[in-house]
Amino acid sequence: MMRLLAIFCILISLAAPAAAQGRETLGRGWLLTNDLLGDTHDRWRSGSLASSRVWGPGWNGALPGRFGEVIELRFNGEIFSPENLARPAAGDRPFAGALSLGLHTHFARGGIDYAVGADIVLTGPMTGLDDFQGLVHDVLGGRDISRPVRNAQVANDVNPTLVIEAGRDLGFGANARLRPFVEARWGFETMIRAGADLTIGQLGQGGLMIRDPATGHRYATIAEPHVGTSFVLGVDTAYVDRSEVLSSARGFRLTDARNRVRAGVNWQGAKGGSLFYGLTWLDKEFKAQRESQIVGSVRLKLKF
């Protein structure tokens, strides 16, 4: 636990000077995802929280052209679990808790938006996520995590991870925008992903949006002036070369492609309050996974 705290403190200390050097807080955002909000099960991609805080010298509605001018401090927590937490089937994925903290920068060049950064991803019992899920199940109901499942979980480890995303907005009239993108990750999971998002409505077309790694949904960090409702659709596919939570050393064979299809609705009121709800279909991630799953994502912002 002390090692975990030390690493997190180093990253926060690196972010503090970046935020102080002529920068102000531009926005923050988060997205909560859980299997219970989708197909009502509690398995595989069980739950996650993505959260970001963004600093910069100012915001005029568009990304700057200079690398490092807009800085994002990004936090992610995710729980992976077998289908049955008490007595998992042979070949099912092990329980894994993952916490990450990283620094990213956003900029635009040649009509392309870029997000480039690095994360430190911690796995294993030192994250405390097995105890957290056990507490949640005690309060809300659900299977207890058995001792054999705890003992067989993914071990304590530190995984430096690099992330690069490039995307471009293509307008279709006043209220529709298509955004093709490519993303590369190296470290915790090494993959390359390509896909596109369609936004219908004004919301989601003026601020800085961050992509949630679990679902691909994009959540807003910088407030937009638009009022009303928008709809989002997205699809992407990835080739995954390796995964720390589905290690070949444990005998896992990854699927040939990791596919996602998502849809959501976003509402924003005149006072700045907002609500987002989305569903994501996640294809099977390893050969022995029995079936695909559907997870739900929510974000609520209250303004009085």
C-alpha angles and dihedrals in degrees: 000000000000089000090052092051092046093054093047091049091052092054093046091049089053091051095049097067090044089055093046100050100092093308134123132198106273099181150310136222144173142190128205119204129186137166090227089064090056123035090355095242127118108223148107104354088027103168145331144183123209119190134174139183120194131203131186144142090266143313127248097172097273137075117261121245096232125090112238098018095107112043127193126196104206128196126186133177124183139175121207118189143170118258091255115038093194103043112006120197119255110275095020118136119272123246112267135178119199130187123182138182124184150157121239136175129210125208142145131230130170092358092304123116115219133196114188128173152120133248136193108222118198122196137182139044091319089074090063091219093127089059090044093054090046090053092049091051091049090054102037101025131253141122118315117239105252122229093246090053091050091048092050096048122123108285130247110283143149117227121188107209133193121206129190125176129178124186142159132205117229115193124221105186125312098309109033131071132175119205117192113191145175126206133189127194130185126185122024088034119005111210148128119226135188131184147117140248127211120204120193111192134030097279115097094027104093112037138058112283124195122206117235108227095215100052108009092237112141119228125200121246100170116057119245127210095225121114124202140042133314134183128217132199126182143172133181142161131207140197107217116201097182142352130198091211095048099039121183086220087070091050099258119151113204120224117257091247134014106216131189133186120186142178132180148163127226126195127188126186132213092258094053100262115137143183130198129186125175141168126214129194109213118199121220112288100197133030096248094051106119098219145337122276142215121224130188128222130200138184125180128187119183124201123179 
